[in-house]
Amino acid sequence: MTYRSWQKSDNAEIEKLEKENFPDPWNGNMLDDCFTLDNFFGFVAVDDQDMVVGYIGCVYAADQADVMNVCVKDEYRRKGIAKTLFDLTAERLKDLNVKTLFLEVRRSNFGAISLYEKLGFLKVGERKNYYQNTEDAIIYALSL
Ligand SMILES: CC(C)(COP(=O)(O)OP(=O)(O)OC[C@H]1O[C@@H](n2cnc3c(N)ncnc32)[C@H](O)[C@@H]1OP(=O)(O)O)[C@@H](O)C(=O)NCCC(=O)NCCS
């Protein structure tokens, strides 16, 4: 597995992964818009065919940052890819003097919640009916 910065040219593959993995996927325009921001960066995991199999995107401002999206292709899960993507993100954020990384997750997303708690994220809040007015978001934060 190879890890590198998320480039705009990865967006077509990432759009497919979004559709496969989320009920409310980001489309190509939304992904392209990230690259108009000065404070966006991300990382991708690519296989030996240079296909994107995992990605994380993040925005930062002052001493805080938010994970915009994170996903690993089904057949590549439980191999430490998401953990590596988070480790790379945390390293970059520390260089930028960011102190806290936030994210939101569906209450029912037990796999992702297990990952975040293993990485040291702590629950700091909830947003009622955040997802299409049907499911709560739990807000997690990691001190960097
Ligand atoms: C959540 C997700 C990103 C995890 O990616 P991953 O590459 O499989 O995660 P990792 O292999 O780095 O997991 C590291 C640790 O997190 C925990 N973990 C990860 N996925 C888990 C799951 N489904 N169930 C229980 N624990 C899990 C485990 O402790 C795991 O270590 P282990 O495999 O040695 O037990 C992936 O399942 C995914 O893309 N899901 C669909 C999209 C999604 O829900 N994204 C998050 C939106 S908020």
The ligand as an SDF file (V2000), in Angstrom:
LIG
                    3D

 48 50  0  0  0  0  0  0  0  0999 V2000
  -14.4890    3.1640    9.3610 C   0  0  0  0  0  0  0  0  0  0  0  0
  -13.4250    2.7650    8.3290 C   0  0  0  0  0  0  0  0  0  0  0  0
  -12.8500    4.0310    7.6840 C   0  0  0  0  0  0  0  0  0  0  0  0
  -12.2910    1.9960    9.0190 C   0  0  0  0  0  0  0  0  0  0  0  0
  -11.2590    1.7560    8.0750 O   0  0  0  0  0  0  0  0  0  0  0  0
  -10.1970    0.5480    8.2670 P   0  0  0  0  0  0  0  0  0  0  0  0
   -9.0630    0.7890    7.3380 O   0  0  0  0  0  0  0  0  0  0  0  0
  -10.8970   -0.7510    8.1640 O   0  0  0  0  0  0  0  0  0  0  0  0
   -9.7320    0.7640    9.7800 O   0  0  0  0  0  0  0  0  0  0  0  0
   -8.3770    0.2180   10.4340 P   0  0  0  0  0  0  0  0  0  0  0  0
   -8.0120   -1.1000    9.8020 O   0  0  0  0  0  0  0  0  0  0  0  0
   -7.3400    1.2730   10.4050 O   0  0  0  0  0  0  0  0  0  0  0  0
   -8.8690   -0.0460   11.9310 O   0  0  0  0  0  0  0  0  0  0  0  0
   -8.0320    0.2070   13.0490 C   0  0  0  0  0  0  0  0  0  0  0  0
   -8.7670   -0.2630   14.2780 C   0  0  0  0  0  0  0  0  0  0  0  0
  -10.0310    0.4120   14.4080 O   0  0  0  0  0  0  0  0  0  0  0  0
  -11.0220   -0.5170   14.9080 C   0  0  0  0  0  0  0  0  0  0  0  0
  -12.0080   -0.8030   13.8600 N   0  0  0  0  0  0  0  0  0  0  0  0
  -11.9810   -0.4000   12.5680 C   0  0  0  0  0  0  0  0  0  0  0  0
  -13.0750   -0.8530   11.9150 N   0  0  0  0  0  0  0  0  0  0  0  0
  -13.8020   -1.5460   12.8110 C   0  0  0  0  0  0  0  0  0  0  0  0
  -15.0400   -2.2620   12.7230 C   0  0  0  0  0  0  0  0  0  0  0  0
  -15.7550   -2.3440   11.5770 N   0  0  0  0  0  0  0  0  0  0  0  0
  -15.4960   -2.8800   13.8370 N   0  0  0  0  0  0  0  0  0  0  0  0
  -14.8220   -2.8210   14.9970 C   0  0  0  0  0  0  0  0  0  0  0  0
  -13.6150   -2.1570   15.1450 N   0  0  0  0  0  0  0  0  0  0  0  0
  -13.1410   -1.5360   14.0530 C   0  0  0  0  0  0  0  0  0  0  0  0
  -10.2640   -1.7910   15.2530 C   0  0  0  0  0  0  0  0  0  0  0  0
   -9.8040   -1.6480   16.5990 O   0  0  0  0  0  0  0  0  0  0  0  0
   -9.1180   -1.7350   14.2710 C   0  0  0  0  0  0  0  0  0  0  0  0
   -7.9990   -2.4910   14.7040 O   0  0  0  0  0  0  0  0  0  0  0  0
   -7.9850   -4.0960   14.4600 P   0  0  0  0  0  0  0  0  0  0  0  0
   -8.3970   -4.3410   13.0350 O   0  0  0  0  0  0  0  0  0  0  0  0
   -6.5500   -4.4560   14.7460 O   0  0  0  0  0  0  0  0  0  0  0  0
   -8.9600   -4.6830   15.4380 O   0  0  0  0  0  0  0  0  0  0  0  0
  -14.0440    1.8360    7.2390 C   0  0  0  0  0  0  0  0  0  0  0  0
  -14.7510    0.7900    7.8830 O   0  0  0  0  0  0  0  0  0  0  0  0
  -14.9920    2.5300    6.2860 C   0  0  0  0  0  0  0  0  0  0  0  0
  -14.5440    3.1280    5.3120 O   0  0  0  0  0  0  0  0  0  0  0  0
  -16.3110    2.4690    6.5290 N   0  0  0  0  0  0  0  0  0  0  0  0
  -17.3060    3.0410    5.6190 C   0  0  0  0  0  0  0  0  0  0  0  0
  -17.2120    4.5440    5.5350 C   0  0  0  0  0  0  0  0  0  0  0  0
  -17.3760    5.1750    6.9000 C   0  0  0  0  0  0  0  0  0  0  0  0
  -18.1940    4.7720    7.7100 O   0  0  0  0  0  0  0  0  0  0  0  0
  -16.5490    6.2030    7.1490 N   0  0  0  0  0  0  0  0  0  0  0  0
  -16.5900    6.9440    8.4020 C   0  0  0  0  0  0  0  0  0  0  0  0
  -17.6290    8.0190    8.3330 C   0  0  0  0  0  0  0  0  0  0  0  0
  -17.7400    8.9510    9.8410 S   0  0  0  0  0  0  0  0  0  0  0  0
  1  2  1  0
  2  3  1  0
  2  4  1  0
  2 36  1  0
  4  5  1  0
  5  6  1  0
  6  7  2  0
  6  8  1  0
  6  9  1  0
  9 10  1  0
 10 11  2  0
 10 12  1  0
 10 13  1  0
 13 14  1  0
 14 15  1  0
 15 16  1  0
 15 30  1  0
 16 17  1  0
 17 18  1  0
 17 28  1  0
 18 19  1  0
 18 27  1  0
 19 20  2  0
 20 21  1  0
 21 22  1  0
 21 27  2  0
 22 23  1  0
 22 24  2  0
 24 25  1  0
 25 26  2  0
 26 27  1  0
 28 29  1  0
 28 30  1  0
 30 31  1  0
 31 32  1  0
 32 33  2  0
 32 34  1  0
 32 35  1  0
 36 37  1  0
 36 38  1  0
 38 39  2  0
 38 40  1  0
 40 41  1  0
 41 42  1  0
 42 43  1  0
 43 44  2  0
 43 45  1  0
 45 46  1  0
 46 47  1  0
 47 48  1  0
M  END
$$$$
